[in-house]
Amino acid sequence: MNNYGIKVALVDDSSVIRNSIYEIITLWGYDVMLRAVNGKDLLKQLSAGNVPDICITDLNMPVMDGYETIAALKEKWPDIKIIAFSITNNKKEEERAIEAGAHAFVSKLSSITELQKVLQDMQLPAGSGY
């Protein structure tokens, strides 16, 4: 699969999760341009010339959680597509993330192919899903 040119930011306070997802989606052909430990770290790294197409963010993080991160991204960089990525498979958490502005929710407990499918769906032209 060739997804070259699709730039991704990863935000997760767990270095194991962050590095694992980095390795996996890099193998899928995505360009992981930013890795951050929380939302505040991500926002420090973002600039006009350094904006990803997609951001995968954990929801439960110290300093600046995923909900705050989603809201900040929607306000300042509304074109970034956001995947909320959480260890829970809680419907309320999913709904809260979507209400905050996330385009999709993927549980870390689901198969890695679920994340792959959501990433692929986000590349579809406007009006065809996301």
Residue, then its C-alpha position, 0 to 999 in steps of 0.5 A: m500500500n502506498n500512502y506516501g505524502i500523507k503526513v501523520a502526527l502521533v500524540d500519546d503519553s506512552s512511549v511504547i504505544r507511540n513508538s509501536i504505532y509509529e513503526i506500524i504506520t510507517l510500514w504502511g507508507y505514512d509519513v509520521m512527521l510529529r510525535a508528541v507526549n501530550g497535546k501541549d507538546l504537539l501544539k509546540q511542534l506545530s507551525a504553518g509549515n509543519v501541519p499533518d494531514i491526520c492526527i492520531t491522539d490518545l485521550n487520557m494524557p497528563v498536562m493536556d488531554g486528548y479532548e483539549t488537544i482535539a478542541a485546540l486543533k479544530e480551532k487553529w488547524p481545522d483541516i487536520k483530520i483527527i483520530a481519537f485513540s484510547i485504551t477504553n472501548n467506552k461509548k461515552e468516551e467515543e461520543r465525547a471525542i466526536e463531540a469535541g471534533a474528532h473524525a473517528f474513534v479507534s480503541k487500542l483494544s481493537s485489531i490494528t486493522e481497525l486503525q488501518k481502515v480508519l486511516q484509509d477512509m480518511q484519505l477519501p475525497a471530501g463527501s465520501g465518508y469523513 
